[in-house]
Amino acid sequence: MAQNTFRIERSTTISAPAEKIFPLLDDFHAWSRWSPYEKLDPAMQRTYSGEPRGVGAAYAWTGKKAGAGAMEITQASAPSRVAIALTFTKPMRAQNTAEFLLEPSSGGTRVTWSMTGQVTLMTTIFGLFVNMDKMIGKDFEAGLAAMKAIAEAG
């Protein structure tokens, strides 16, 4: 990876087939069940647009704690991959890409959640005070754990 980009990634193995996990990812309405960001700000305002699921599905949010931004699914290959264009507008502007990979694994499906983006002056300054990998990584770990609980529950 180039010096001017970052990547944050976490994985878990879920004892369920990818076909059961994939619908939790390619439908933004389902994210409220597992995403730690959905619980961050109960008063957060959400707007869904575009397709109901898959490529073209879009979601925007604004809230005091959650900031503001939008996501759009740019690639959805059932049941193995979902790629999302992320645009953050508050607390700072950023354009990133999130990706979920679902791969067969002994015991179920290995799910990897990653985010990549450009290292900017603001992310560099922010990184001097906060370890972004640890901060965002713990959110990814919490989200994957919630996803695992839902998918394994039946």
C-alpha positions as protocol buffer text, in pm:
chain_id: "A"
residue {
  index: 1
  type: MET
  ca { x: 0 y: 0 z: 0 }
}
residue {
  index: 2
  type: ALA
  ca { x: 128 y: 346 z: -87 }
}
residue {
  index: 3
  type: GLN
  ca { x: 261 y: 575 z: 187 }
}
residue {
  index: 4
  type: ASN
  ca { x: -20 y: 823 z: 123 }
}
residue {
  index: 5
  type: THR
  ca { x: -299 y: 573 z: 198 }
}
residue {
  index: 6
  type: PHE
  ca { x: -421 y: 397 z: 511 }
}
residue {
  index: 7
  type: ARG
  ca { x: -603 y: 69 z: 568 }
}
residue {
  index: 8
  type: ILE
  ca { x: -786 y: -46 z: 879 }
}
residue {
  index: 9
  type: GLU
  ca { x: -902 y: -406 z: 884 }
}
residue {
  index: 10
  type: ARG
  ca { x: -1057 y: -657 z: 1122 }
}
residue {
  index: 11
  type: SER
  ca { x: -1185 y: -1013 z: 1066 }
}
residue {
  index: 12
  type: THR
  ca { x: -1385 y: -1279 z: 1242 }
}
residue {
  index: 13
  type: THR
  ca { x: -1516 y: -1624 z: 1159 }
}
residue {
  index: 14
  type: ILE
  ca { x: -1890 y: -1666 z: 1174 }
}
residue {
  index: 15
  type: SER
  ca { x: -2046 y: -2011 z: 1204 }
}
residue {
  index: 16
  type: ALA
  ca { x: -2297 y: -1945 z: 928 }
}
residue {
  index: 17
  type: PRO
  ca { x: -2295 y: -1959 z: 548 }
}
residue {
  index: 18
  type: ALA
  ca { x: -2209 y: -1640 z: 355 }
}
residue {
  index: 19
  type: GLU
  ca { x: -2561 y: -1643 z: 209 }
}
residue {
  index: 20
  type: LYS
  ca { x: -2698 y: -1577 z: 558 }
}
residue {
  index: 21
  type: ILE
  ca { x: -2449 y: -1297 z: 637 }
}
residue {
  index: 22
  type: PHE
  ca { x: -2456 y: -1112 z: 303 }
}
residue {
  index: 23
  type: PRO
  ca { x: -2809 y: -963 z: 351 }
}
residue {
  index: 24
  type: LEU
  ca { x: -2685 y: -790 z: 668 }
}
residue {
  index: 25
  type: LEU
  ca { x: -2432 y: -601 z: 453 }
}
residue {
  index: 26
  type: ASP
  ca { x: -2597 y: -515 z: 121 }
}
residue {
  index: 27
  type: ASP
  ca { x: -2908 y: -358 z: 280 }
}
residue {
  index: 28
  type: PHE
  ca { x: -2842 y: -42 z: 484 }
}
residue {
  index: 29
  type: HIS
  ca { x: -3174 y: -93 z: 667 }
}
residue {
  index: 30
  type: ALA
  ca { x: -3020 y: -407 z: 825 }
}
residue {
  index: 31
  type: TRP
  ca { x: -2719 y: -217 z: 960 }
}
residue {
  index: 32
  type: SER
  ca { x: -2918 y: -95 z: 1261 }
}
residue {
  index: 33
  type: ARG
  ca { x: -2908 y: -456 z: 1387 }
}
residue {
  index: 34
  type: TRP
  ca { x: -2527 y: -480 z: 1405 }
}
residue {
  index: 35
  type: SER
  ca { x: -2340 y: -156 z: 1328 }
}
residue {
  index: 36
  type: PRO
  ca { x: -2184 y: 12 z: 1634 }
}
residue {
  index: 37
  type: TYR
  ca { x: -2223 y: 347 z: 1458 }
}
residue {
  index: 38
  type: GLU
  ca { x: -2601 y: 313 z: 1462 }
}
residue {
  index: 39
  type: LYS
  ca { x: -2598 y: 307 z: 1843 }
}
residue {
  index: 40
  type: LEU
  ca { x: -2360 y: 603 z: 1874 }
}
residue {
  index: 41
  type: ASP
  ca { x: -2630 y: 868 z: 1850 }
}
residue {
  index: 42
  type: PRO
  ca { x: -2995 y: 770 z: 1918 }
}
residue {
  index: 43
  type: ALA
  ca { x: -3113 y: 1105 z: 1778 }
}
residue {
  index: 44
  type: MET
  ca { x: -2920 y: 1058 z: 1453 }
}
residue {
  index: 45
  type: GLN
  ca { x: -3124 y: 1134 z: 1143 }
}
residue {
  index: 46
  type: ARG
  ca { x: -3103 y: 877 z: 862 }
}
residue {
  index: 47
  type: THR
  ca { x: -3200 y: 903 z: 498 }
}
residue {
  index: 48
  type: TYR
  ca { x: -3217 y: 603 z: 265 }
}
residue {
  index: 49
  type: SER
  ca { x: -3220 y: 652 z: -111 }
}
residue {
  index: 50
  type: GLY
  ca { x: -3143 y: 479 z: -438 }
}
residue {
  index: 51
  type: GLU
  ca { x: -3189 y: 105 z: -467 }
}
residue {
  index: 52
  type: PRO
  ca { x: -3334 y: -85 z: -170 }
}
residue {
  index: 53
  type: ARG
  ca { x: -3020 y: -305 z: -154 }
}
residue {
  index: 54
  type: GLY
  ca { x: -2706 y: -380 z: -349 }
}
residue {
  index: 55
  type: VAL
  ca { x: -2535 y: -148 z: -599 }
}
residue {
  index: 56
  type: GLY
  ca { x: -2690 y: 198 z: -587 }
}
residue {
  index: 57
  type: ALA
  ca { x: -2830 y: 167 z: -236 }
}
residue {
  index: 58
  type: ALA
  ca { x: -2746 y: 485 z: -44 }
}
residue {
  index: 59
  type: TYR
  ca { x: -2763 y: 601 z: 314 }
}
residue {
  index: 60
  type: ALA
  ca { x: -2692 y: 940 z: 469 }
}
residue {
  index: 61
  type: TRP
  ca { x: -2672 y: 1037 z: 835 }
}
residue {
  index: 62
  type: THR
  ca { x: -2638 y: 1343 z: 1050 }
}
residue {
  index: 63
  type: GLY
  ca { x: -2614 y: 1368 z: 1427 }
}
residue {
  index: 64
  type: LYS
  ca { x: -2442 y: 1547 z: 1711 }
}
residue {
  index: 65
  type: LYS
  ca { x: -2222 y: 1250 z: 1809 }
}
residue {
  index: 66
  type: ALA
  ca { x: -2216 y: 1068 z: 1476 }
}
residue {
  index: 67
  type: GLY
  ca { x: -2122 y: 1366 z: 1262 }
}
residue {
  index: 68
  type: ALA
  ca { x: -2249 y: 1365 z: 904 }
}
residue {
  index: 69
  type: GLY
  ca { x: -2184 y: 1171 z: 591 }
}
residue {
  index: 70
  type: ALA
  ca { x: -2313 y: 932 z: 329 }
}
residue {
  index: 71
  type: MET
  ca { x: -2250 y: 583 z: 198 }
}
residue {
  index: 72
  type: GLU
  ca { x: -2330 y: 419 z: -133 }
}
residue {
  index: 73
  type: ILE
  ca { x: -2283 y: 58 z: -231 }
}
residue {
  index: 74
  type: THR
  ca { x: -2063 y: 55 z: -541 }
}
residue {
  index: 75
  type: GLN
  ca { x: -2010 y: -321 z: -576 }
}
residue {
  index: 76
  type: ALA
  ca { x: -2210 y: -615 z: -448 }
}
residue {
  index: 77
  type: SER
  ca { x: -2113 y: -968 z: -550 }
}
residue {
  index: 78
  type: ALA
  ca { x: -2342 y: -1203 z: -359 }
}
residue {
  index: 79
  type: PRO
  ca { x: -2248 y: -1368 z: -134 }
}
residue {
  index: 80
  type: SER
  ca { x: -1880 y: -1273 z: -121 }
}
residue {
  index: 81
  type: ARG
  ca { x: -1816 y: -896 z: -142 }
}
residue {
  index: 82
  type: VAL
  ca { x: -1970 y: -555 z: -76 }
}
residue {
  index: 83
  type: ALA
  ca { x: -1779 y: -231 z: -148 }
}
residue {
  index: 84
  type: ILE
  ca { x: -1902 y: 106 z: -24 }
}
residue {
  index: 85
  type: ALA
  ca { x: -1802 y: 463 z: -108 }
}
residue {
  index: 86
  type: LEU
  ca { x: -1794 y: 663 z: 218 }
}
residue {
  index: 87
  type: THR
  ca { x: -1813 y: 1039 z: 230 }
}
residue {
  index: 88
  type: PHE
  ca { x: -1764 y: 1204 z: 568 }
}
residue {
  index: 89
  type: THR
  ca { x: -1855 y: 1573 z: 596 }
}
residue {
  index: 90
  type: LYS
  ca { x: -1844 y: 1621 z: 977 }
}
residue {
  index: 91
  type: PRO
  ca { x: -1644 y: 1630 z: 1198 }
}
residue {
  index: 92
  type: MET
  ca { x: -1392 y: 1634 z: 911 }
}
residue {
  index: 93
  type: ARG
  ca { x: -1413 y: 1579 z: 539 }
}
residue {
  index: 94
  type: ALA
  ca { x: -1289 y: 1249 z: 400 }
}
residue {
  index: 95
  type: GLN
  ca { x: -1354 y: 1013 z: 111 }
}
residue {
  index: 96
  type: ASN
  ca { x: -1291 y: 649 z: 199 }
}
residue {
  index: 97
  type: THR
  ca { x: -1384 y: 303 z: 79 }
}
residue {
  index: 98
  type: ALA
  ca { x: -1525 y: 31 z: 303 }
}
residue {
  index: 99
  type: GLU
  ca { x: -1523 y: -330 z: 198 }
}
residue {
  index: 100
  type: PHE
  ca { x: -1667 y: -651 z: 336 }
}
residue {
  index: 101
  type: LEU
  ca { x: -1521 y: -980 z: 213 }
}
residue {
  index: 102
  type: LEU
  ca { x: -1690 y: -1312 z: 293 }
}
residue {
  index: 103
  type: GLU
  ca { x: -1472 y: -1617 z: 238 }
}
residue {
  index: 104
  type: PRO
  ca { x: -1540 y: -1984 z: 312 }
}
residue {
  index: 105
  type: SER
  ca { x: -1351 y: -2095 z: 622 }
}
residue {
  index: 106
  type: SER
  ca { x: -1339 y: -2406 z: 834 }
}
residue {
  index: 107
  type: GLY
  ca { x: -1624 y: -2357 z: 1075 }
}
residue {
  index: 108
  type: GLY
  ca { x: -1818 y: -2112 z: 859 }
}
residue {
  index: 109
  type: THR
  ca { x: -1741 y: -1785 z: 687 }
}
residue {
  index: 110
  type: ARG
  ca { x: -1449 y: -1550 z: 744 }
}
residue {
  index: 111
  type: VAL
  ca { x: -1578 y: -1192 z: 731 }
}
residue {
  index: 112
  type: THR
  ca { x: -1326 y: -911 z: 683 }
}
residue {
  index: 113
  type: TRP
  ca { x: -1431 y: -546 z: 727 }
}
residue {
  index: 114
  type: SER
  ca { x: -1182 y: -291 z: 597 }
}
residue {
  index: 115
  type: MET
  ca { x: -1163 y: 80 z: 529 }
}
residue {
  index: 116
  type: THR
  ca { x: -906 y: 247 z: 306 }
}
residue {
  index: 117
  type: GLY
  ca { x: -847 y: 609 z: 222 }
}
residue {
  index: 118
  type: GLN
  ca { x: -599 y: 885 z: 153 }
}
residue {
  index: 119
  type: VAL
  ca { x: -376 y: 1016 z: 427 }
}
residue {
  index: 120
  type: THR
  ca { x: -444 y: 1390 z: 439 }
}
residue {
  index: 121
  type: LEU
  ca { x: -303 y: 1670 z: 651 }
}
residue {
  index: 122
  type: MET
  ca { x: -605 y: 1640 z: 883 }
}
residue {
  index: 123
  type: THR
  ca { x: -570 y: 1261 z: 925 }
}
residue {
  index: 124
  type: THR
  ca { x: -199 y: 1307 z: 991 }
}
residue {
  index: 125
  type: ILE
  ca { x: -263 y: 1568 z: 1260 }
}
residue {
  index: 126
  type: PHE
  ca { x: -548 y: 1361 z: 1409 }
}
residue {
  index: 127
  type: GLY
  ca { x: -318 y: 1058 z: 1408 }
}
residue {
  index: 128
  type: LEU
  ca { x: -67 y: 1240 z: 1627 }
}
residue {
  index: 129
  type: PHE
  ca { x: -322 y: 1239 z: 1910 }
}
residue {
  index: 130
  type: VAL
  ca { x: -531 y: 929 z: 1841 }
}
residue {
  index: 131
  type: ASN
  ca { x: -437 y: 585 z: 1707 }
}
residue {
  index: 132
  type: MET
  ca { x: -692 y: 559 z: 1424 }
}
residue {
  index: 133
  type: ASP
  ca { x: -635 y: 186 z: 1379 }
}
residue {
  index: 134
  type: LYS
  ca { x: -719 y: 116 z: 1744 }
}
residue {
  index: 135
  type: MET
  ca { x: -1009 y: 364 z: 1755 }
}
residue {
  index: 136
  type: ILE
  ca { x: -1182 y: 249 z: 1435 }
}
residue {
  index: 137
  type: GLY
  ca { x: -1062 y: -110 z: 1478 }
}
residue {
  index: 138
  type: LYS
  ca { x: -1250 y: -146 z: 1807 }
}
residue {
  index: 139
  type: ASP
  ca { x: -1568 y: -30 z: 1631 }
}
residue {
  index: 140
  type: PHE
  ca { x: -1512 y: -285 z: 1354 }
}
residue {
  index: 141
  type: GLU
  ca { x: -1455 y: -557 z: 1616 }
}
residue {
  index: 142
  type: ALA
  ca { x: -1780 y: -463 z: 1795 }
}
residue {
  index: 143
  type: GLY
  ca { x: -1972 y: -461 z: 1467 }
}
residue {
  index: 144
  type: LEU
  ca { x: -1833 y: -798 z: 1359 }
}
residue {
  index: 145
  type: ALA
  ca { x: -1918 y: -946 z: 1701 }
}
residue {
  index: 146
  type: ALA
  ca { x: -2278 y: -821 z: 1674 }
}
residue {
  index: 147
  type: MET
  ca { x: -2302 y: -952 z: 1316 }
}
residue {
  index: 148
  type: LYS
  ca { x: -2168 y: -1289 z: 1435 }
}
residue {
  index: 149
  type: ALA
  ca { x: -2428 y: -1306 z: 1715 }
}
residue {
  index: 150
  type: ILE
  ca { x: -2713 y: -1230 z: 1472 }
}
residue {
  index: 151
  type: ALA
  ca { x: -2599 y: -1472 z: 1201 }
}
residue {
  index: 152
  type: GLU
  ca { x: -2530 y: -1755 z: 1446 }
}
residue {
  index: 153
  type: ALA
  ca { x: -2859 y: -1707 z: 1634 }
}
residue {
  index: 154
  type: GLY
  ca { x: -3061 y: -1862 z: 1357 }
}
